[in-house]
Amino acid sequence: MNQITPTLLYIDDDDALARLVERGLTRRGYKVLLASSGEEGLARIREGGIDVVALDQYMPGLDGLETLEQIMAIPEAPPIVFVTASQDSNIAVTALKAGAADYLVKDVKGDFIPLLHVAADGALRQAELQKAREEAEAEIHASRDRYAALAAEREMLLREVNHRVGNSLQIIASLLHLQASSAGQEEVKAALTNAMGRVAAVAQVHRRLYTSQDLKSVVLNQYLDSLLEDLRRSAEGNRMSRLTLKAEPIEIDPDRAVAVGIIVNELVMNAVKYAYPDGAGPIHVELVSQDDDVLLSIADNGVGDAVKADPRSTGMGQRIVAAMASKLDACVERDPDHAGTRIVLKFRRVPAPAPTASSAAAS
């Protein structure tokens, strides 16, 4: 729209009335173009440069409603004020439903021209608002598309980072495995095997995130299954032939999944080293949900408290379990009714929210 002098196309086969409209609206700040038929008006609109149209109903050839329909089919058609001498309200309703911005009844003397001026101004304002709304919606859609593209790129980069970190950690775990296999001293072999398990626990989380559709969570049953398989392939793997897992598909965030994996690694390795002095025995890992909590247990049917009395124990595993349990805000208990050793951890599926500054001050 030309904001200085808007252009109005008046389509009417009444030449005398058209001249009245031209003079009246020109005095009111419009540039007025005339067309004496629907066909002529359509041709002029297709040339461009028309800001608003005033369209008569009764004309030879295409009448006003037929012309209106064809104008509305033109891309970026200007707003239309429908004009007729008829008092039939059905015509008004039909025109408005077909897309006319306004409707008014004309007279042969031109007394309707001030009303046409008001209607044309209103149609132009309405068109400006509609255009502004469409541009705003287009910008919103474009912003959403840009955000979606950035989110997709970020997800791809995160996957690549997890892939690279997981591969690097797996290489470290493999080197530790080779070193443990060739170690001559049992203490060195055990220390390297423990270190390999800890690295593998972290590596498995990154590998899970690389292959998962959700980068914000880890499915624990799949994660623990892969982690225990890594342990079975370790230097102590011959003593884990009876290592079993029973786990529900519980999802938690990656950081807490790492803590769960390290705890399982430490407690399984403790059972391997201390529960069965004479060889291999059953070790059971179980993960179940209980309302909003998660119960994790590692159990054996071995000699019970032998770890406390064994001079080989440095207590490192217990300290690591305590640190990871603290990260999970977990309650750690030993089952006194179990014949061997059964350690049970209970933690929330979703961590409690951190206290705000105001709540901390109030307490």
C-alpha positions in Angstrom: 0.0 0.0 0.0 1.1 3.5 -0.8 1.0 5.3 2.6 0.9 8.8 1.0 -1.8 8.4 -1.6 -3.6 5.1 -1.6 -5.0 3.9 -4.9 -8.7 2.9 -5.1 -10.1 1.0 -8.1 -13.8 1.7 -8.5 -15.5 -0.9 -10.7 -19.0 0.2 -11.9 -20.7 0.4 -15.3 -22.4 3.7 -14.3 -19.9 6.2 -15.8 -21.6 9.3 -14.2 -21.6 7.8 -10.7 -18.1 6.6 -11.2 -17.0 10.2 -11.9 -18.7 11.4 -8.8 -16.8 8.8 -6.8 -13.6 9.8 -8.5 -14.0 13.5 -7.6 -15.3 12.8 -4.1 -12.5 10.4 -3.0 -9.8 12.4 -4.8 -10.6 15.3 -2.5 -10.3 12.9 0.4 -6.7 11.9 -0.4 -7.2 8.9 -2.7 -6.0 8.3 -6.2 -9.0 6.8 -8.0 -8.9 4.6 -11.0 -12.1 3.5 -12.9 -13.2 0.3 -14.6 -16.5 -0.1 -16.3 -16.8 -3.9 -16.1 -15.7 -6.9 -14.0 -13.3 -8.1 -16.7 -11.7 -4.6 -17.0 -11.3 -4.4 -13.3 -9.7 -7.9 -13.0 -7.2 -6.9 -15.7 -6.3 -3.7 -13.9 -5.9 -5.5 -10.5 -3.6 -8.1 -12.1 -1.3 -5.2 -13.3 -0.7 -4.3 -9.6 -0.6 -1.1 -7.7 -4.2 -1.2 -6.4 -4.6 -0.8 -2.6 -8.3 -1.1 -2.3 -11.3 -2.0 -4.6 -14.9 -0.7 -4.5 -17.0 -3.1 -6.5 -20.5 -2.7 -7.8 -22.9 -5.7 -7.9 -25.0 -5.2 -11.0 -22.9 -5.0 -14.2 -23.1 -6.6 -17.6 -20.9 -9.6 -18.2 -19.4 -10.6 -14.8 -21.6 -9.3 -12.0 -20.1 -8.1 -8.7 -20.2 -11.5 -6.9 -18.6 -13.3 -9.8 -15.9 -10.6 -10.0 -15.4 -10.7 -6.3 -14.8 -14.5 -6.5 -12.2 -14.0 -9.2 -10.4 -11.1 -7.4 -10.1 -13.3 -4.2 -8.3 -15.9 -6.3 -5.6 -13.4 -7.3 -2.5 -13.7 -5.0 -2.2 -10.8 -2.5 -5.5 -9.4 -3.8 -6.4 -5.9 -2.4 -9.3 -5.6 0.1 -12.7 -5.1 -1.4 -15.7 -2.9 -0.4 -18.8 -4.3 -2.0 -21.2 -1.7 -3.3 -24.8 -2.2 -4.5 -28.1 -0.3 -5.0 -30.0 -3.3 -3.7 -31.5 -3.5 -0.3 -31.3 -7.3 -0.3 -29.4 -8.3 2.7 -28.7 -11.7 1.2 -26.3 -10.0 -1.2 -24.4 -8.4 1.6 -24.1 -11.7 3.5 -22.9 -13.5 0.3 -20.4 -10.8 -0.5 -18.9 -10.8 3.1 -18.7 -14.6 3.1 -16.9 -14.5 -0.2 -14.2 -12.3 1.2 -15.4 -8.7 1.0 -14.0 -6.5 3.7 -17.1 -4.3 3.9 -20.5 -3.7 2.3 -22.6 -0.6 1.7 -25.6 0.6 -0.2 -25.1 3.2 -2.9 -27.4 5.9 -4.3 -27.4 7.6 -7.7 -26.6 11.0 -6.3 -23.3 10.0 -4.7 -24.4 10.6 -1.1 -22.8 7.3 -0.2 -19.3 8.6 -1.1 -18.4 9.7 2.5 -19.4 6.2 3.7 -17.3 4.7 0.9 -14.4 6.8 2.1 -14.8 5.4 5.7 -15.2 1.9 4.4 -12.1 2.1 2.2 -10.1 3.5 5.1 -11.3 0.7 7.3 -10.6 -2.0 4.7 -7.0 -0.6 4.3 -6.4 -0.7 8.1 -7.9 -4.2 8.2 -5.6 -5.3 5.4 -2.6 -3.7 7.1 -3.4 -5.6 10.3 -3.9 -8.8 8.5 -0.6 -8.4 6.7 1.2 -7.6 10.0 -0.4 -10.6 11.6 0.7 -12.9 8.7 4.2 -11.5 8.8 4.3 -12.0 12.6 3.1 -15.6 12.2 5.6 -16.2 9.4 8.4 -14.9 11.7 7.2 -17.1 14.5 7.2 -20.1 12.1 10.6 -19.1 10.8 11.9 -18.8 14.4 10.5 -22.2 15.3 12.2 -23.6 12.2 15.5 -22.0 13.2 15.1 -23.3 16.7 14.3 -26.8 15.5 17.3 -26.7 13.2 19.6 -25.5 16.0 18.1 -28.2 18.3 18.8 -30.9 15.7 22.3 -29.6 15.2 22.9 -29.5 18.9 21.6 -33.1 19.3 23.8 -34.3 16.5 26.8 -32.6 18.1 25.9 -34.2 21.5 25.6 -37.6 19.9 29.0 -37.1 18.2 30.6 -36.0 21.5 29.1 -39.0 23.3 30.3 -41.3 20.5 33.8 -40.0 20.7 33.9 -40.0 24.5 32.4 -43.5 24.6 35.0 -44.8 22.1 37.9 -43.1 23.9 36.8 -44.6 27.3 36.3 -48.0 25.7 39.8 -47.9 24.4 41.1 -47.1 27.9 39.0 -49.9 29.4 40.4 -52.3 26.8 44.0 -51.3 27.6 43.3 -51.8 31.3 41.9 -55.2 30.4 45.0 -56.2 28.5 47.2 -54.9 31.3 45.2 -56.8 33.9 45.4 -60.0 31.9 49.2 -59.8 31.7 49.7 -58.7 35.3 51.6 -61.2 37.4 50.5 -60.0 40.9 47.0 -60.7 41.9 46.7 -57.3 43.7 47.7 -55.5 40.5 45.4 -57.5 38.4 42.5 -56.8 40.8 43.2 -53.1 40.9 43.4 -52.9 37.1 40.2 -54.9 36.7 38.4 -52.6 39.1 39.7 -49.6 37.2 38.5 -51.1 33.9 35.1 -51.7 35.3 34.8 -48.1 36.5 35.8 -46.8 33.1 33.5 -49.2 31.4 30.6 -48.0 33.5 31.1 -44.4 32.3 31.7 -45.5 28.7 28.5 -47.5 28.6 26.5 -44.4 29.5 28.0 -42.4 26.6 27.5 -45.4 24.2 23.8 -45.5 25.3 23.4 -41.8 24.8 24.9 -42.1 21.3 22.4 -44.8 20.2 19.4 -43.5 22.1 16.6 -41.3 20.8 16.6 -39.4 24.1 19.8 -37.7 25.1 18.4 -36.8 28.5 17.8 -40.3 29.9 19.3 -43.7 30.1 17.2 -46.9 30.2 18.8 -48.8 33.2 17.9 -52.4 32.3 19.7 -52.0 28.9 22.6 -50.1 30.4 23.2 -52.6 33.2 22.9 -55.6 30.8 25.7 -54.1 28.7 27.7 -53.2 31.7 27.6 -56.7 33.2 28.5 -58.2 29.8 31.7 -56.0 29.9 32.4 -57.4 33.4 32.0 -60.9 32.1 34.7 -60.2 29.5 37.1 -58.8 32.1 40.1 -60.5 33.5 37.9 -61.8 36.3 35.2 -63.0 33.8 35.7 -66.7 34.5 34.4 -66.0 38.0 31.2 -64.3 36.7 29.6 -67.2 34.8 26.7 -67.1 37.3 26.3 -63.3 37.2 22.6 -62.5 36.5 20.5 -59.4 36.1 16.8 -58.8 36.7 16.0 -55.2 35.9 12.9 -53.1 35.0 13.1 -50.6 32.1 13.6 -47.6 34.4 14.8 -44.3 32.9 17.0 -41.8 34.8 19.3 -39.0 33.8 22.8 -39.8 32.5 24.7 -38.5 35.5 22.7 -40.7 38.0 23.0 -43.6 35.6 26.8 -43.3 35.9 26.5 -43.5 39.6 24.3 -46.6 39.4 26.8 -48.3 37.0 29.8 -47.6 39.2 28.0 -48.9 42.3 27.0 -52.1 40.5 30.6 -52.5 39.3 32.1 -52.0 42.8 29.6 -54.4 44.5 29.8 -57.1 41.8 33.6 -57.0 42.0 33.5 -57.1 45.8 31.4 -60.3 45.5 33.7 -61.8 42.9 36.8 -61.2 45.1 35.5 -62.0 48.6 32.2 -63.9 48.5 33.5 -67.2 47.1 37.1 -67.9 48.2 37.0 -71.3 46.6 35.7 -70.3 43.1 32.7 -68.8 41.3 29.2 -68.5 42.7 25.9 -66.8 41.9 25.8 -63.0 42.0 22.4 -61.4 41.4 21.8 -57.8 40.4 18.2 -56.7 40.7 16.6 -53.3 39.8 12.9 -52.7 40.5 10.6 -49.7 40.9 8.6 -49.1 44.1 6.2 -46.2 43.6 8.5 -43.1 43.1 11.6 -45.0 44.3 14.0 -47.3 42.7 15.5 -50.4 44.6 18.9 -51.7 43.5 20.3 -54.8 45.1 23.5 -56.8 44.6 23.4 -60.2 46.3 25.6 -63.3 46.6 25.3 -66.5 48.6 28.9 -66.4 49.8 30.7 -66.1 53.1 29.0 -63.0 54.3 31.2 -60.5 56.1 34.4 -61.9 54.7 35.2 -58.6 53.0 35.5 -56.9 56.4 38.1 -59.4 57.6 40.0 -59.9 54.4 43.4 -58.3 54.6 43.4 -57.7 50.9 40.5 -55.2 51.2 41.6 -51.5 51.0 38.1 -50.2 51.5 38.4 -48.2 48.3 35.3 -49.9 46.8 33.2 -49.1 49.9 34.3 -45.5 49.7 33.4 -45.3 46.1 30.0 -46.9 46.7 29.4 -44.4 49.5 30.3 -41.4 47.3 28.1 -42.6 44.4 25.2 -43.3 46.8 25.6 -39.8 48.1 25.3 -38.5 44.5 22.1 -40.5 44.2 20.9 -39.4 47.6 20.4 -43.1 48.2 19.9 -45.0 51.4 22.3 -48.0 51.5 21.5 -51.0 53.8 22.8 -54.5 54.2 20.0 -57.1 54.3 20.5 -58.9 57.7 18.2 -61.8 56.7 20.2 -62.8 53.6 22.5 -65.8 54.0 25.4 -64.3 52.1 25.7 -60.6 51.4 22.9 -58.5 50.0 23.3 -54.7 49.7 20.2 -52.7 48.9 20.1 -49.1 47.7 16.9 -47.1 47.6 16.8 -43.8 45.7 14.2 -41.5 44.1 13.5 -42.1 40.4 13.5 -38.4 39.9 15.9 -36.4 42.2 14.3 -33.9 44.6 14.5 -30.3 43.5 17.4 -28.3 44.9 16.3 -25.8 47.6 15.9 -22.2 46.4 17.7 -19.3 48.0 14.5 -18.1 49.7 13.7 -21.5 51.1 17.3 -22.0 52.4 17.1 -18.5 54.1 13.8 -19.4 55.7 15.2 -22.6 57.1 
